[in-house]
Amino acid sequence: MFSEISRIWGDANKNISSTGKINPGIYPIPHFGETSDLMVTQNGTLYIDEMPLFGPLPLSDLSAWLSNPERIRSVRSWKVFLISMSNCTIRVNSFVSPGSWGGFLSQNSWDGIDVPDPRITTHMPGSKVHPFLMTIAMIEGLIGTGTLAKTPEIFHDTVNPSHAYTVRNSLDAIARFGGEAASEWSEILERNCADEYRRMHLSSVHPRLVVDEYSKLNMVVLISGAPTTVPVPINAGIWKNLVHSTMFPEGSEGVNLVKHLFWVWESVDSEWLPSQPEINSSRLLRETIDSMNEGCSSIPSVRNQKPGICVVGESGIAYRIEAFALPGITMKFYVTAYPSKDHVSRPNFSGINICIDPHESGFHLPTGDICTSYILALRHDNSSRYRIHTLDLLLDACEWTTENTYWGDDLDEWWEYVDEAFARMAEEDYNEHDEIEETFPEVDLEQPESISVDELESGTPGDDTNPETPPNEVRWQWFIGSEGEQ
């Protein structure tokens, strides 16, 4: 059996070497003494026993390794291993600019766990399932089969119980998978602790294994202050160690192999340095803030231990800008309005959340440039209100309250009336127009992980939750709040 398998893969390797790609067809792979089929379609889609794979495989490296019958025995089940590998890898071109890596990794990250509370049974929009849970779902047959199978429902079904929820409640299936990673996942799921779920859900786990356009396996590491890729040797033993480490739950010791290799590949003292556009962007942000004198300050505005930037508009309304990351999004900004600057620092005072989304093209700009545009718009709110619908609604609510209610000199009472008027106007506007162009996804600020002002340009939030991983402050020392300017 192994001789025939190696012959077929040897032919595939020759074809890849001469043409740069594998021919469509069926390629046998061992599975616990039996044979499974890896199918490659005309458009390059991969299936194992008619089950679609949702990540790439390094077919060039695999064909070279499997062309030797003796090396085939290095893995007991190539079916299980390749499903696991495909869930741990993403596709990337051989060249990604240094300034794009932060956003690229964030956009392709997955959650430490897919929900913030074990009682949630359905899929949360925007969340991405951890490779381990995805692998168990596929092995247990929870994913549709056949060439017409689409993206699994765990990515879009928000009504029925998700596949990830089914896996989280299938400890027997996890035990059958076996291994140290499965044991640690079982312990977490048995504890069923809401606080632990929340911590893991807020962890954005960045991929470290990538498949390039030549269908070869690479690893993302830090060299000369910026992420880049290096080839992974064609060795199943190395592949297994890297995939196994990726399968561990976030925060465990086992996951540290791939995380630490990223940081210490070149040197134990390596730092992730900003690119020149990011440096320029941070300087623009700092200069903009400094130019506003009392209207804005580089001293962080801290609420609930989360830093932000406070801007006082020409209208007198104070705005607090807080940066945070969501799965699949490099960085977002959350704006909360207050009746005055003094109210921002009052811990029990509730502001009004206003939804402002930058123009889509803004996401091609450095994060500091986008933040600067927020600051300028909010500082000049009397004029920018005509371009930002939700800001206009807020100021309309303020004006209506001033003209139609009695509140004396009590700003707190005035703000309560403003809050009610804003909610009413927003609802009426939604009903009239069906949707507001600037609508922003509703987010509970207690859920997303806050990003400090010093980290605005990193583009890599949430990857440093493990205490053994170097903190962001080691990488980024160019921004507002750092001691001195560099």
C-alpha positions in Angstrom: 0.0 0.0 0.0 2.7 2.5 1.0 4.7 1.8 -2.3 1.6 2.7 -4.4 0.9 5.8 -2.3 4.5 7.0 -2.6 4.5 6.4 -6.4 1.4 8.6 -6.9 2.8 11.3 -4.7 6.2 11.0 -6.4 4.5 11.7 -9.8 2.7 14.7 -8.2 6.0 16.1 -6.9 7.5 15.9 -10.3 4.5 17.7 -11.8 4.7 20.4 -9.2 8.5 20.8 -9.8 7.9 21.3 -13.5 4.7 23.2 -13.7 4.4 24.9 -10.2 1.1 23.3 -9.3 -0.5 19.9 -8.6 -2.8 18.3 -11.2 -6.4 18.0 -10.2 -7.2 14.4 -9.1 -7.4 12.0 -6.2 -4.4 11.4 -4.0 -4.4 8.6 -1.4 -3.3 9.3 2.2 -3.0 6.7 5.0 -5.5 6.7 7.8 -4.9 4.3 10.7 -4.0 1.4 8.4 -6.6 2.3 5.8 -6.6 4.8 2.9 -8.4 8.1 2.6 -8.7 10.3 -0.5 -7.3 13.8 -0.8 -9.1 15.4 -3.8 -7.8 18.5 -5.6 -10.4 20.1 -7.9 -9.8 22.2 -11.0 -10.0 25.4 -9.0 -7.6 24.1 -6.3 -10.3 23.4 -3.7 -9.2 20.6 -1.4 -11.4 17.8 0.0 -10.6 14.8 2.2 -13.1 12.0 1.8 -15.5 14.6 0.2 -15.2 16.9 3.2 -14.0 20.4 2.3 -10.9 21.8 3.9 -11.1 25.5 4.8 -7.4 26.2 4.9 -4.5 25.6 2.5 -2.1 22.7 2.5 1.6 22.9 1.5 1.1 20.3 -1.3 4.6 20.8 -2.7 6.2 19.9 0.6 3.7 17.1 1.2 4.4 15.5 -2.2 8.1 15.6 -1.6 7.7 13.9 1.8 5.1 11.3 0.8 7.1 10.3 -2.3 9.2 8.2 0.1 7.4 5.0 1.3 9.5 4.9 4.5 8.5 8.5 5.5 4.8 7.8 5.1 4.9 5.9 8.3 5.9 9.0 10.3 2.2 9.9 10.8 -0.4 7.3 11.8 -3.3 9.2 10.3 -2.5 11.6 7.5 -6.2 12.4 7.2 -6.5 13.7 10.8 -3.1 15.5 10.6 -3.9 17.2 7.3 -7.3 18.4 8.6 -5.5 19.8 11.6 -2.8 21.4 9.5 -5.3 23.1 7.2 -7.1 24.6 10.1 -3.8 26.0 11.5 -2.6 27.6 8.2 -3.5 30.5 6.0 -2.5 31.5 2.5 -0.1 34.4 2.0 2.0 35.8 -0.9 5.7 35.6 -0.4 5.9 39.3 0.0 3.9 41.3 2.5 5.0 44.8 3.2 6.3 45.4 6.8 3.6 47.9 7.5 0.8 45.5 6.4 1.7 42.6 8.7 -0.1 43.8 11.7 -3.4 44.2 9.9 -2.9 41.0 7.9 -2.4 38.9 11.0 -5.3 40.5 12.9 -7.7 40.0 9.9 -6.7 36.3 9.8 -6.7 35.7 13.5 -9.2 33.5 15.4 -10.7 33.8 18.9 -9.2 32.0 21.9 -12.7 30.6 22.1 -15.7 31.5 20.0 -18.0 32.8 22.7 -17.5 34.9 25.8 -19.9 32.8 27.9 -20.5 29.0 27.9 -24.3 29.6 27.9 -24.2 31.0 24.4 -25.2 28.3 22.0 -25.3 30.1 18.7 -22.5 31.5 16.5 -21.5 35.1 17.3 -21.2 37.2 14.2 -17.6 38.1 13.5 -16.0 35.4 15.7 -13.7 32.8 14.2 -13.5 29.3 15.6 -10.2 28.0 17.1 -8.4 25.4 15.0 -8.8 22.7 17.6 -12.6 23.1 17.8 -12.8 23.3 14.1 -10.8 20.1 13.7 -13.0 18.2 16.1 -16.1 19.4 14.3 -14.7 18.1 11.0 -13.5 14.8 12.3 -16.8 14.1 14.0 -18.7 14.7 10.8 -20.4 18.0 11.8 -19.3 19.7 8.5 -21.1 19.0 5.3 -19.5 16.8 2.6 -19.5 16.8 -1.1 -18.2 19.2 -3.7 -21.2 21.5 -3.2 -20.4 22.0 0.5 -20.0 25.6 1.4 -18.5 27.4 4.3 -19.7 25.6 7.5 -22.6 27.1 9.4 -20.4 27.9 12.4 -19.4 31.0 10.3 -22.9 32.3 9.6 -25.7 30.5 11.4 -26.9 32.8 14.3 -30.1 30.9 15.1 -29.3 27.2 15.5 -26.7 25.8 17.9 -23.3 26.2 16.4 -21.0 23.3 15.6 -18.5 24.9 18.0 -21.1 24.7 20.8 -21.7 21.0 19.9 -17.9 20.3 20.1 -17.6 22.2 23.4 -20.2 19.9 24.9 -18.8 16.7 23.3 -16.0 15.8 25.8 -16.1 12.2 24.6 -15.2 13.3 21.0 -12.3 15.4 22.4 -11.1 12.5 24.4 -11.1 10.3 21.3 -8.9 12.8 19.6 -6.4 12.5 22.4 -3.2 14.3 23.1 -2.1 17.0 25.5 -3.9 19.8 23.7 -7.2 17.8 24.0 -6.6 17.2 27.7 -6.2 21.0 28.3 -9.2 21.8 26.3 -11.2 19.2 28.2 -10.2 20.8 31.6 -11.3 24.2 30.4 -14.6 23.0 29.1 -15.3 20.9 32.2 -14.7 24.0 34.4 -17.3 25.8 32.3 -16.1 29.1 33.9 -17.7 32.3 32.4 -14.7 34.4 33.4 -12.3 32.0 31.7 -14.4 32.0 28.6 -14.5 35.8 28.5 -10.7 36.0 28.9 -10.1 33.5 26.1 -12.7 35.1 23.8 -10.9 38.4 24.1 -7.7 36.8 23.1 -7.0 37.3 19.4 -4.7 34.4 18.3 -2.6 35.2 15.3 -1.6 32.6 12.8 2.0 31.6 12.6 1.9 29.0 9.8 1.3 30.1 6.2 1.4 28.5 2.8 2.9 30.6 0.0 2.1 30.7 -3.7 4.5 27.9 -4.3 2.5 25.6 -2.0 5.3 25.5 0.5 5.0 25.8 4.3 6.4 28.9 5.9 6.4 30.3 9.5 5.9 34.0 10.4 8.9 35.2 12.5 10.4 38.5 13.6 13.5 39.6 11.6 15.1 43.1 11.6 12.2 44.5 13.6 9.4 43.3 11.3 7.5 40.1 10.6 8.5 38.0 7.7 8.3 34.4 6.6 10.9 31.7 6.7 10.6 28.2 5.1 9.7 25.3 7.4 11.9 22.3 6.7 10.3 19.4 4.8 10.0 17.2 7.9 6.8 15.7 9.3 8.2 15.7 12.8 8.7 19.5 12.7 5.2 20.0 11.1 3.6 17.9 13.8 5.2 20.0 16.6 4.2 23.3 15.1 0.6 22.2 14.4 0.3 20.5 17.8 1.4 23.8 19.5 -1.2 25.8 17.6 -3.9 23.4 18.7 -3.4 24.2 22.4 -5.8 26.6 24.1 -4.6 30.2 24.4 -2.8 30.8 27.7 -1.5 27.3 28.1 2.2 26.3 28.1 1.8 24.2 24.9 0.9 27.2 22.7 4.1 29.0 23.6 6.3 27.1 21.1 4.9 28.9 18.0 4.4 32.2 19.9 7.9 32.3 21.2 9.5 31.2 18.0 8.1 34.3 16.4 9.8 36.6 18.9 13.2 34.9 19.4 13.9 33.6 15.9 16.6 36.2 15.2 17.4 37.2 18.8 16.0 37.0 22.3 16.1 40.8 22.3 14.1 41.3 19.1 11.5 44.0 19.0 8.7 44.7 16.6 9.4 48.2 15.3 7.0 50.5 13.5 7.4 51.1 9.8 8.2 54.6 8.5 4.5 55.3 7.5 3.5 54.3 11.0 6.1 56.5 12.6 4.9 59.4 10.4 1.3 58.6 11.4 2.1 58.6 15.1 3.8 62.0 14.8 0.8 63.4 13.0 -1.4 62.2 15.8 0.8 63.7 18.4 1.1 67.1 16.6 -2.6 67.2 16.1 -3.3 66.7 19.8 -0.7 69.2 20.9 -2.1 71.8 18.5 -5.5 71.8 20.3 -4.2 73.0 23.6 -7.1 72.6 26.1 -9.3 71.0 23.5 -7.4 67.7 23.6 -4.6 66.2 25.7 -1.9 63.6 25.1 -2.5 62.4 28.7 -4.6 59.3 28.5 -8.2 59.5 29.6 -8.7 56.4 31.7 -12.1 54.8 32.4 -12.5 51.4 33.9 -8.7 51.0 33.6 -8.9 51.5 29.9 -7.1 54.4 28.2 -8.6 56.7 25.6 -8.3 60.2 24.2 -10.6 63.0 25.3 -11.6 65.7 22.8 -13.7 68.8 23.7 -15.8 69.8 20.7 -16.6 73.4 19.7 -20.2 72.7 20.9 -18.9 72.1 24.5 -19.6 68.4 24.4 -16.7 66.2 25.4 -15.9 63.0 23.5 -13.8 60.1 24.6 -12.2 57.9 21.8 -11.2 54.4 22.8 -9.4 52.0 20.5 -10.2 48.3 20.5 -10.0 45.3 18.2 -12.6 42.8 17.1 -12.0 39.5 15.4 -11.1 40.0 11.7 -10.7 43.8 12.1 -7.4 45.5 12.5 -8.6 48.4 14.7 -11.8 50.2 15.5 -12.6 53.4 17.5 -15.4 53.7 20.0 -16.7 57.2 20.7 -18.7 58.2 23.8 -20.1 61.6 24.4 -20.3 63.5 27.8 -21.8 66.8 28.8 -18.4 68.2 29.8 -14.8 67.2 30.2 -15.2 66.8 33.9 -17.9 64.2 33.4 -15.5 62.0 31.4 -13.4 61.1 34.5 -16.5 60.4 36.7 -16.5 56.5 36.9 -20.2 56.1 37.5 -21.4 58.6 34.9 -22.9 57.2 31.7 -22.0 58.7 28.4 -23.8 58.4 25.1 -22.3 56.1 22.6 -22.3 57.5 19.1 -21.6 55.3 16.1 -19.0 56.7 13.7 -17.4 54.6 11.1 -14.6 56.0 8.8 -15.0 55.8 5.1 -14.1 52.3 3.8 -11.0 53.6 2.1 -9.8 54.8 5.5 -8.8 51.3 6.4 -5.9 51.5 3.9 -4.4 54.3 6.1 -2.3 53.8 9.2 -4.3 53.6 12.4 -2.8 56.9 13.6 -4.2 58.8 10.5 -7.7 57.4 11.2 -7.5 58.4 14.8 -6.4 61.9 13.8 -9.5 62.2 11.5 -11.7 61.3 14.5 -10.1 63.9 16.7 -10.4 66.6 14.1 -14.0 65.8 13.3 -15.0 65.8 17.0 -13.1 68.9 17.8 -14.9 70.7 15.0 -18.3 69.0 15.7 -20.4 72.1 14.8 -19.3 71.8 11.2 -18.5 68.0 10.9 -22.0 67.2 12.2 -23.3 67.7 8.6 -21.1 64.9 7.4 -21.5 62.5 10.3 -25.2 61.6 10.7 -25.0 60.2 14.2 -23.1 63.2 15.5 -25.7 65.5 14.0 -28.4 63.5 15.8 -26.6 63.9 19.1 -26.3 67.7 18.7 -29.9 67.9 17.6 -30.8 66.1 20.8 -28.8 68.6 22.8 -30.4 71.6 21.1 -33.9 70.1 21.5 -33.3 69.4 25.2 -32.1 72.9 25.8 -35.1 74.5 24.1 -37.8 72.2 25.4 -37.0 71.1 28.9 -36.3 72.7 32.3 -33.1 71.5 33.9 -31.8 74.6 35.7 -28.0 74.5 36.1 -27.9 70.7 36.6 -25.9 69.2 33.7 -26.5 65.7 35.0 -30.3 66.2 34.7 -29.9 67.9 31.3 -27.8 64.9 30.1 -30.5 62.5 31.1 -33.0 64.4 28.9 -30.4 64.5 26.1 -30.0 60.7 26.3 -33.7 60.2 26.1 -34.1 62.6 23.1 -31.1 61.0 21.3 -32.5 57.5 21.7 -36.0 58.7 20.4 -34.5 60.6 17.5 -32.2 57.6 16.5 -35.2 55.2 16.6 -37.4 57.6 14.5 -34.6 58.1 12.0 -34.0 54.3 11.7 -37.6 53.7 11.1 -37.8 56.4 8.5 -34.7 55.4 6.5 -34.4 51.7 7.4 -30.7 52.1 8.0 -28.2 54.8 9.0 -25.2 55.0 6.7 -22.8 55.4 9.6 -24.2 52.6 11.7 -21.5 50.9 13.7 -21.8 47.4 15.2 -23.1 47.6 18.8 -20.3 46.6 21.1 -20.3 46.2 24.9 -17.2 48.1 26.0 -16.7 45.5 28.7 -16.2 42.8 26.1 -13.6 43.9 23.5 -10.1 44.2 24.7 -9.0 47.9 25.0 -6.0 49.1 23.3 -3.9 51.8 24.8 -2.8 55.0 23.1 0.7 53.7 23.0 -0.5 50.8 20.9 -2.6 52.6 18.3 -0.1 51.9 15.5 0.7 48.3 16.3 -2.2 46.8 14.4 -1.6 43.6 16.5 -4.0 43.8 19.4 -4.8 40.8 21.6 -1.7 38.6 20.7 0.1 39.3 23.9 -2.3 38.0 26.5 0.1 35.3 27.6 2.4 36.7 30.3 5.4 34.9 28.8 5.0 36.7 25.5 6.8 40.1 25.2 4.2 42.9 25.8 3.3 45.5 23.3 5.3 48.1 25.2 8.5 46.3 24.2 7.6 46.6 20.5 6.1 50.1 20.4 7.8 53.0 22.0 7.0 55.7 19.5 3.6 56.9 20.6 1.8 59.3 22.8 2.5 58.6 26.4 6.0 57.2 26.0 8.8 59.0 27.8 10.3 61.4 25.4 10.1 61.3 21.6 12.3 58.9 19.7 
